[in-house]
C-alpha cells in the first residue's frame, strides 16, 4: 500500500495514495468513483462513528484529508486539477482534471511516510523557520490555524484533553464503539485493513481473542489521562484548526489543511498525533475556542507535534474495497 507511485500511474494507483490519509479511528470512510474528467470522493456512511462523531464532522474531515492526498499525487504525476464540494448526494468532493495548482514534490514525497504517532516525543522545540513552513503549507481559505508552543496554553489544552477523555471513557456507547475498531493482532489488522492497531500506539500486540479482555482490565481513565499528559509534555507544540463555518464543506476544508500540515511536518522530520477530545465533547468546545481567541466558532481538529521515533503503520484496505 505504501509503495512509491509510478511515473505514469493508473487512476486506481493514485487513489491508493489518497487512502494513506489520516482519518478518524482508521475507519477509512470514503468511496472513490472515476467519472469522465474527474474523480468523485463520496462519504461512506456505513463507516460512521455515531458515538464519537454523531454529526459526521470527523467523517467529512477525514474525507478532506483523502482528497488533499489525491490532489497532491495527481498534480505530481502531471494530471493537475481542482477540488469542488457538492452538498448534494450526501456531500461529495470532486477532483476535476485540468488547471489547478502546481506540483508540490515535498508534500508528495511525504504521503507514504506520514503516520499518526501516538507515543512520546523528545521535547525538542521546533524552530521558528519550520513553524512558518508548517503554517504556510497548511494555509487554506476558510480555515484558521493556531500554533501553540508556550507551556501555559499547552497545559490548558492538556486539561481539556484530560476532561474530555474522562467523559468519553465513562460513556458506555463510546467505549463499545472504540473497542469495535481496535485491532490487537497483526494478522487481524491485516485481515480487516482498517481500525486502530495496538502496536501503532506503542502497546504490545495480542491475540485478537484476548485483546478485548485485557483492554477492559487496563484501559482506565487515570492511566490514560496520565499518558496524555506525558505525551503533551513531550511535544513541541499543538496545532488547532478552526474553520470559518460549521458545515460539511468547511469540515472538508479543515481536513485538507490538517493533511497538508501533517505532510509538511513529516517532510521536516516531525511526528504528529491527534488530541480531539476537546472537539469531540461538545461542552468543551467553547473553552477551546476561547483559548485560541476564536469565541463562538467550532474548533475542528487538534494535533500535537514534535520529534519522535517511527512506530508501526496502520493498515489500509485495498483500492478495490474503496471503489464505488
HELIX and SHEET records of a PDB file:
HELIX    1   1 UNK A   11  UNK A   18  1                                   8    
HELIX    2   2 UNK A   24  UNK A   26  5                                   3    
HELIX    3   3 UNK A   45  UNK A   47  5                                   3    
HELIX    4   4 UNK A   57  UNK A   76  1                                  20    
HELIX    5   5 UNK A  105  UNK A  110  1                                   6    
HELIX    6   6 UNK A  128  UNK A  138  1                                  11    
HELIX    7   7 UNK A  151  UNK A  169  1                                  19    
HELIX    8   8 UNK A  172  UNK A  180  1                                   9    
HELIX    9   9 UNK A  186  UNK A  192  1                                   7    
HELIX   10  10 UNK A  198  UNK A  201  5                                   4    
HELIX   11  11 UNK A  208  UNK A  218  1                                  11    
HELIX   12  12 UNK A  221  UNK A  233  1                                  13    
HELIX   13  13 UNK A  248  UNK A  267  1                                  20    
HELIX   14  14 UNK A  277  UNK A  280  1                                   4    
HELIX   15  15 UNK A  282  UNK A  291  1                                  10    
HELIX   16  16 UNK A  319  UNK A  322  5                                   4    
SHEET    1   A 4 UNK A  30  UNK A  35  0                                        
SHEET    2   A 4 UNK A  38  UNK A  43 -1                                        
SHEET    3   A 4 UNK A  92  UNK A  97 -1                                        
SHEET    4   A 4 UNK A  81  UNK A  86 -1                                        
SHEET    1   B 4 UNK A 143  UNK A 148  0                                        
SHEET    2   B 4 UNK A 237  UNK A 243 -1                                        
SHEET    3   B 4 UNK A 299  UNK A 306 -1                                        
SHEET    4   B 4 UNK A 271  UNK A 274 -1                                        
SHEET    1   C 2 UNK A 182  UNK A 183  0                                        
SHEET    2   C 2 UNK A 196  UNK A 197  1                                        
END                                                                             
